[in-house]
Amino acid sequence: MMTAVNYAHRQDKLRQIAGVDAVLIVPGANMLYFTGLKYHLSERPIIAFVTPDGALSFIVPQLEVPQLNVRPDLEARAFAWTDTDGFMGAFRQAIDELGLRGKTLGVDGLTMRVSEWLALLEVDPTLRVKAVERDIIKIRAIKTPEEIELMRQATRRSEAALDKLLAWVQPGMTERQIAARLSDELTAQGCSGLSFESLVQTGPNSALPHGTTTDRVLQRDDLLLIDFGGTVDGYPADITRTVCLGTPTADMQTIYETVLAANTAAKAVVAPGVPMGAVDKAARDVIEAAGYGEYFIHRTGHGLGLDVHEPVPQIAAGVTDVLETGMTFTIEPGIYLPGVGGVRIEDNVAVTADGIDVLTTYPRRLTV
């Protein structure tokens, strides 16, 4: 049984951010993490105010107030507005009654829109803004055991869906057909949603690390690269496996074994206190030693959580920030040969007190 989330404790961490008089959160992963509310970013502005007095307040459309009413645990105050009256009155009331005129507001510059900020400035041109997204993501980067368990469940269900898919897929199918079937399998396995639109790439298309799913037909002896994942309660899996429908060429076999060795080497160095760049270097050294360095053209991994791509930890060359217990991220080295194809093997991992917990269990050998 999952432990109930202590949202008040999470909000208290926002109050520890230095140099601001309140922290403002807009709908999205931050609002879900700090309040549990699944409001959507739309033309109707919604802002949560976390203030030093321990209070939580919302500028919120009247039609969304019922979501607050069923959450008495939040003890939240609503500055509600209607479509008839517009939202400026609620903005003015919030700034005045929360005592924020002339104050410094901490915002996530990656998610707050210019429209919300202009509305705040219309109320009080003396308001100041401080970007605190780095502080916010550092809070979110340390996952609880419950969060990691949700990602483990998402991974298990996603892997079961992949197993079903690969038992079905045949040469002659298009990338779009395969991706559509994979979505159905993820739903059938109990995933509550897709982490992102599944990426299915065949043959030479697999050499494009950020390509798209097309109408290309899978041919016998092609590489088939599948980057996908399902979610459980908002927490995602992000898995890539590369298989061959037929007989791989010697080049395919070589790059696959090289990527697998790089993946293994990167996981071997994960532990608390290890610089994030060292994980990237472990993978990159293997690929460079094999002569494929110029074909590994992206970072080794990214943070994983309510946002599928989280900026902390950043598993990239030269990053000196260190891993901490509870951080979750991907390890996904790849080699991409133009005109031939690409291989990527992506695992999801969590940092433990004594090393690593690999959430993905799907076989890493080249499936033929």
C-alpha positions as CSV (number, residue, x, y, z in Angstrom):
1,M,0.0,0.0,0.0
2,M,1.4,3.4,-1.0
3,T,2.0,5.9,1.7
4,A,0.0,9.1,1.5
5,V,2.0,12.1,0.2
6,N,2.8,14.8,2.7
7,Y,2.2,17.8,0.4
8,A,2.6,20.3,3.3
9,H,6.2,18.9,3.8
10,R,6.9,19.4,0.2
11,Q,5.6,23.0,0.3
12,D,7.7,23.7,3.3
13,K,10.8,23.0,1.1
14,L,9.7,25.7,-1.2
15,R,9.6,28.1,1.7
16,Q,13.2,27.4,2.3
17,I,14.2,28.9,-1.1
18,A,16.3,32.0,-0.3
19,G,15.7,35.5,-1.5
20,V,11.9,35.4,-2.3
21,D,8.8,36.5,-0.5
22,A,6.6,33.8,-2.1
23,V,6.9,31.0,-4.6
24,L,4.4,30.8,-7.5
25,I,3.5,27.6,-9.2
26,V,1.5,27.1,-12.4
27,P,-0.2,24.0,-13.6
28,G,2.0,21.1,-14.7
29,A,4.4,18.7,-13.0
30,N,5.4,21.3,-10.3
31,M,1.8,21.8,-9.2
32,L,1.1,18.1,-9.3
33,Y,4.2,17.4,-7.2
34,F,3.7,20.1,-4.6
35,T,-0.2,20.0,-4.3
36,G,-1.4,16.8,-6.0
37,L,-3.7,18.9,-8.2
38,K,-3.9,18.0,-11.9
39,Y,-4.9,21.3,-13.2
40,H,-4.1,22.0,-16.9
41,L,-2.3,25.0,-18.3
42,S,-4.9,26.8,-20.5
43,E,-6.2,30.2,-21.4
44,R,-7.6,30.4,-17.9
45,P,-4.7,31.3,-15.6
46,I,-4.2,29.3,-12.4
47,I,-1.4,30.2,-9.9
48,A,-0.6,28.7,-6.6
49,F,1.1,31.0,-4.0
50,V,3.3,29.4,-1.4
51,T,3.9,32.0,1.3
52,P,6.2,32.1,4.3
53,D,3.3,32.1,6.8
54,G,2.6,28.5,5.9
55,A,-0.4,29.2,3.7
56,L,-1.3,27.9,0.3
57,S,-3.4,30.2,-1.9
58,F,-4.7,29.9,-5.5
59,I,-5.8,32.2,-8.2
60,V,-8.3,29.9,-9.9
61,P,-11.3,30.0,-12.2
62,Q,-14.6,29.5,-10.4
63,L,-15.2,26.3,-12.4
64,E,-12.1,24.8,-11.0
65,V,-12.8,25.5,-7.3
66,P,-14.5,22.1,-6.8
67,Q,-11.1,20.5,-7.2
68,L,-9.9,22.5,-4.2
69,N,-13.0,21.8,-2.2
70,V,-12.4,18.0,-2.3
71,R,-8.9,18.6,-1.0
72,P,-9.4,19.9,2.6
73,D,-5.9,18.6,3.4
74,L,-4.4,21.4,1.4
75,E,-6.2,24.1,3.6
76,A,-6.0,26.3,0.5
77,R,-7.5,29.7,0.0
78,A,-9.1,30.5,-3.3
79,F,-9.1,33.8,-5.1
80,A,-11.7,32.8,-7.6
81,W,-12.7,34.5,-10.8
82,T,-15.4,34.0,-13.5
83,D,-15.3,34.2,-17.3
84,T,-17.8,37.1,-17.0
85,D,-15.7,39.2,-14.7
86,G,-12.2,38.2,-15.9
87,F,-9.2,37.3,-13.8
88,M,-7.6,40.7,-13.1
89,G,-9.7,41.2,-10.0
90,A,-8.5,37.9,-8.5
91,F,-4.9,38.8,-9.3
92,R,-5.3,42.2,-7.6
93,Q,-7.0,40.6,-4.6
94,A,-4.3,37.9,-4.2
95,I,-1.4,40.4,-4.4
96,D,-3.1,42.8,-1.9
97,E,-4.4,40.3,0.6
98,L,-1.2,38.2,0.6
99,G,0.8,41.4,1.2
100,L,3.0,40.9,-1.8
101,R,3.1,44.5,-3.3
102,G,6.7,45.4,-4.0
103,K,7.9,42.0,-3.1
104,T,10.1,39.4,-4.9
105,L,8.3,36.4,-6.3
106,G,10.0,33.2,-7.0
107,V,8.9,31.5,-10.3
108,D,9.8,28.6,-12.4
109,G,11.0,30.4,-15.5
110,L,10.5,27.3,-17.6
111,T,6.8,27.0,-16.9
112,M,5.4,30.4,-16.0
113,R,4.1,32.2,-19.1
114,V,4.6,35.8,-20.0
115,S,0.9,36.3,-19.8
116,E,0.7,35.5,-16.1
117,W,3.7,37.7,-15.3
118,L,2.3,40.6,-17.3
119,A,-1.0,40.3,-15.3
120,L,0.9,40.4,-12.1
121,L,2.9,43.5,-13.2
122,E,-0.4,45.2,-14.2
123,V,-1.5,44.9,-10.6
124,D,1.9,46.1,-9.2
125,P,4.7,47.3,-11.5
126,T,7.1,47.2,-8.6
127,L,6.9,43.4,-8.2
128,R,10.3,41.7,-8.8
129,V,10.8,38.2,-10.1
130,K,13.5,35.6,-9.3
131,A,13.9,32.5,-11.3
132,V,14.0,29.5,-8.9
133,E,13.5,26.6,-11.3
134,R,16.9,25.2,-10.3
135,D,15.8,25.2,-6.6
136,I,12.5,23.6,-7.5
137,I,14.0,20.8,-9.6
138,K,16.6,20.0,-6.9
139,I,13.7,19.4,-4.5
140,R,12.0,17.1,-7.0
141,A,15.2,15.4,-8.1
142,I,15.4,13.4,-4.8
143,K,12.7,10.8,-5.2
144,T,10.9,9.1,-2.3
145,P,10.8,5.3,-2.2
146,E,7.1,5.6,-3.2
147,E,8.0,7.6,-6.3
148,I,10.6,5.1,-7.3
149,E,8.1,2.3,-6.8
150,L,5.7,4.0,-9.2
151,M,8.4,4.3,-11.8
152,R,9.3,0.6,-11.3
153,Q,5.6,-0.3,-11.9
154,A,5.5,1.8,-15.0
155,T,8.7,0.1,-16.2
156,R,7.3,-3.4,-15.6
157,R,4.1,-2.7,-17.4
158,S,5.9,-1.1,-20.3
159,E,8.3,-4.0,-20.6
160,A,5.3,-6.4,-20.6
161,A,3.8,-4.3,-23.5
162,L,7.0,-4.5,-25.4
163,D,7.1,-8.3,-25.0
164,K,3.6,-8.5,-26.5
165,L,4.5,-6.2,-29.3
166,L,7.7,-8.1,-30.4
167,A,5.7,-11.3,-30.4
168,W,3.4,-9.7,-33.0
169,V,5.6,-7.5,-35.1
170,Q,6.6,-8.7,-38.6
171,P,8.4,-7.3,-41.6
172,G,5.9,-5.5,-43.9
173,M,4.4,-3.4,-41.1
174,T,4.9,0.3,-41.0
175,E,6.5,2.3,-38.2
176,R,3.1,4.0,-37.5
177,Q,1.3,0.6,-37.3
178,I,3.9,-0.7,-34.9
179,A,3.7,2.5,-32.7
180,A,-0.2,2.3,-32.7
181,R,-0.1,-1.3,-31.6
182,L,2.4,-0.5,-28.8
183,S,0.1,2.2,-27.5
184,D,-2.7,-0.4,-27.3
185,E,-0.5,-2.8,-25.5
186,L,0.6,-0.2,-22.9
187,T,-3.1,0.5,-22.2
188,A,-3.8,-3.2,-21.9
189,Q,-1.0,-3.6,-19.4
190,G,-2.6,-1.1,-17.1
191,C,-0.5,2.0,-17.9
192,S,-2.5,5.2,-17.1
193,G,-1.0,7.1,-20.1
194,L,2.0,7.4,-22.4
195,S,5.2,8.9,-21.1
196,F,5.5,10.4,-24.6
197,E,4.5,9.6,-28.2
198,S,6.2,6.2,-28.9
199,L,9.2,6.5,-31.2
200,V,9.5,3.6,-33.7
201,Q,12.3,3.8,-36.2
202,T,13.3,1.1,-38.8
203,G,16.4,0.6,-40.9
204,P,18.2,3.9,-41.8
205,N,15.6,5.9,-39.9
206,S,17.0,4.4,-36.6
207,A,20.2,6.5,-37.2
208,L,18.2,9.7,-36.3
209,P,18.3,9.9,-32.5
210,H,15.5,12.5,-32.4
211,G,13.7,11.4,-35.6
212,T,10.0,10.7,-36.0
213,T,7.8,7.7,-36.6
214,T,7.0,7.5,-40.3
215,D,5.2,5.3,-42.8
216,R,8.4,3.4,-43.7
217,V,7.8,-0.3,-44.0
218,L,9.9,-2.6,-41.8
219,Q,12.1,-4.8,-44.0
220,R,13.6,-8.2,-43.1
221,D,17.1,-7.8,-41.6
222,D,16.3,-4.2,-40.5
223,L,17.2,-2.7,-37.2
224,L,14.1,-1.8,-35.3
225,L,14.6,0.9,-32.6
226,I,11.7,1.5,-30.1
227,D,11.8,4.3,-27.6
228,F,8.7,4.3,-25.4
229,G,7.1,4.2,-22.0
230,G,3.9,4.2,-20.1
231,T,3.0,6.0,-16.9
232,V,1.6,5.0,-13.5
233,D,0.0,7.8,-11.5
234,G,2.0,10.3,-13.6
235,Y,5.3,8.6,-13.1
236,P,6.9,7.4,-16.3
237,A,9.1,4.7,-17.8
238,D,11.4,5.7,-20.6
239,I,12.9,2.7,-22.3
240,T,14.7,2.0,-25.6
241,R,15.5,-1.3,-27.0
242,T,16.9,-2.1,-30.5
243,V,16.1,-5.5,-32.2
244,C,16.8,-7.0,-35.6
245,L,14.0,-8.6,-37.6
246,G,16.2,-11.1,-39.4
247,T,19.9,-11.5,-39.5
248,P,22.0,-8.5,-38.4
249,T,25.1,-7.5,-40.5
250,A,28.5,-7.6,-38.9
251,D,28.4,-3.8,-38.5
252,M,25.0,-4.0,-36.7
253,Q,26.3,-6.7,-34.4
254,T,29.5,-4.7,-33.6
255,I,27.7,-1.4,-32.8
256,Y,25.2,-3.2,-30.8
257,E,27.8,-5.0,-28.6
258,T,29.6,-1.6,-28.3
259,V,26.5,0.2,-27.1
260,L,25.7,-2.6,-24.7
261,A,29.2,-2.4,-23.2
262,A,28.9,1.4,-22.9
263,N,25.5,1.0,-21.1
264,T,27.0,-1.6,-18.7
265,A,30.1,0.6,-18.0
266,A,28.0,3.6,-17.2
267,K,25.8,1.7,-14.7
268,A,28.9,0.3,-13.0
269,V,30.0,3.7,-11.8
270,V,26.7,5.0,-10.5
271,A,26.8,5.8,-6.7
272,P,26.2,8.7,-4.4
273,G,28.9,11.3,-4.7
274,V,30.0,10.4,-8.2
275,P,30.1,13.4,-10.6
276,M,27.3,13.1,-13.2
277,G,29.8,13.7,-15.9
278,A,31.7,10.5,-14.8
279,V,28.7,8.4,-15.8
280,D,28.7,10.0,-19.3
281,K,32.5,9.5,-19.5
282,A,32.3,5.8,-18.7
283,A,29.9,5.2,-21.6
284,R,31.6,7.6,-24.0
285,D,35.1,6.0,-23.3
286,V,33.8,2.6,-24.4
287,I,32.3,4.0,-27.6
288,E,35.3,6.1,-28.4
289,A,37.7,3.2,-27.8
290,A,35.8,1.2,-30.4
291,G,36.2,3.9,-33.0
292,Y,32.6,5.2,-32.9
293,G,33.0,8.3,-30.9
294,E,31.8,10.7,-33.6
295,Y,28.6,8.6,-33.9
296,F,27.6,9.0,-30.2
297,I,26.0,12.5,-30.6
298,H,24.0,13.1,-27.4
299,R,24.3,13.0,-23.6
300,T,24.2,9.6,-21.8
301,G,21.1,10.4,-19.8
302,H,18.6,12.8,-18.3
303,G,16.6,13.1,-15.1
304,L,13.4,11.1,-14.9
305,G,10.3,11.8,-12.9
306,L,6.9,13.6,-13.3
307,D,8.6,15.3,-16.3
308,V,10.0,12.6,-18.5
309,H,13.0,14.8,-19.2
310,E,14.1,16.5,-15.9
311,P,17.2,18.7,-15.9
312,V,18.6,17.1,-12.7
313,P,20.5,14.9,-12.8
314,Q,22.2,15.8,-16.1
315,I,24.2,12.9,-17.3
316,A,26.4,14.8,-19.7
317,A,30.1,15.5,-20.4
318,G,31.8,17.8,-18.0
319,V,28.9,18.0,-15.4
320,T,30.6,18.2,-12.0
321,D,27.4,18.1,-9.8
322,V,27.3,14.8,-8.0
323,L,24.7,12.1,-7.8
324,E,22.7,11.8,-4.6
325,T,20.7,9.0,-3.1
326,G,17.1,9.1,-4.6
327,M,18.0,10.6,-7.9
328,T,16.5,8.8,-10.9
329,F,17.6,9.0,-14.5
330,T,18.2,7.3,-17.8
331,I,21.3,5.7,-19.1
332,E,21.0,5.6,-22.9
333,P,24.2,5.5,-25.0
334,G,23.8,5.1,-28.7
335,I,25.7,4.8,-32.0
336,Y,24.1,6.2,-35.2
337,L,25.6,5.3,-38.6
338,P,24.0,7.4,-41.3
339,G,22.5,5.2,-44.0
340,V,23.0,2.1,-42.0
341,G,21.0,2.5,-38.8
342,G,21.3,3.2,-35.1
343,V,21.4,1.4,-31.8
344,R,20.4,2.8,-28.4
345,I,19.9,0.8,-25.2
346,E,18.1,2.8,-22.5
347,D,17.7,1.8,-18.9
348,N,16.0,3.6,-16.0
349,V,18.0,3.7,-12.8
350,A,17.8,5.1,-9.2
351,V,20.8,6.0,-7.0
352,T,20.8,4.0,-3.7
353,A,22.8,4.5,-0.6
354,D,25.3,1.9,-1.8
355,G,25.1,2.2,-5.6
356,I,22.4,1.6,-8.2
357,D,18.9,0.2,-8.5
358,V,18.2,-0.7,-12.2
359,L,14.5,-0.4,-12.7
360,T,14.5,-1.8,-16.2
361,T,14.8,-5.6,-16.5
362,Y,14.0,-6.2,-20.2
363,P,16.8,-8.3,-21.9
364,R,19.6,-6.2,-23.3
365,R,21.0,-8.8,-25.7
366,L,20.4,-8.3,-29.4
367,T,17.0,-9.9,-30.1
368,V,16.9,-11.5,-33.5
